[in-house]
């Protein structure tokens, strides 16, 4: 889980909104731009999240992804979003040597990519509308664009899984136009991450993996895959990915980091 932890006295007026969708809460913090244009874009972004839920919910028998999984639709007959997400998921599966998977109990299930992708998509819509700073937090995974105020970067607190209410780190977006933070672990949702090689819950030495990358789609995928791998294999793999840093916390309260993470803390 992650939360925005800093404000600026010089920041532009903020447009904030929280929306319950996809079984979680998406929180928006939007700065700058024409207020009327930004508000209209926010309404579009929120409507887009609900449309994503309609298309991709595995809990709805009538969703397009459920019907696709049952063979009642082809990809070509689905909303174009489906082909886009399945293509991105296939990339993630290949890049992670199968540790990221879009299948659950033998059934098509792209849940592991949809939330991050949809939060990133919503943030980009607001930036396209002229917002100078955007933070979209989808259930604890955050996409940040621009800045919240002059010379004030977005800063995100990463929850400590062993110390409820405490922070394991604070990630800063200083000096970069876009940054995402995604965490996978057992502290908030229990053992929900599947080991794709066994089809059962992943049993590793990890409690949480937080990945920092430019875009939330990939940060979310890489955090899920890394958690399933376990700390030893995950750390080396994460080090090999371009523009990716990570923080790994084990059940033994050991903290492991990629080499460049320190530059993103503050």
Buried (B, 14 or more C-beta within 10 A) or exposed (E): BBBBBBEBEEBBEBBEBEBEBBEBEBBBBBBBBEEEEBBEBBEEBBEBBEBBBBBBBBEBEEBBBBBBBEEEBEEEEBBEBBEEBBEBBEBBBEBBEEBBBBBBEEEBBBBBBBBBBBBBBBBBBBBEBEBBBBBBBBBBBBBBBBBBBEEBBBBBBBBBBBEEEEBBBBBBBBEBEBBBBBBBBBBBEEEBBBBBEEEEBBEBBBBBBBBBBBBBBBBBBBBBBBBBBBBEBBBEBBBEBEEBBBBBBBBEEEEBBBEEBEEBBE
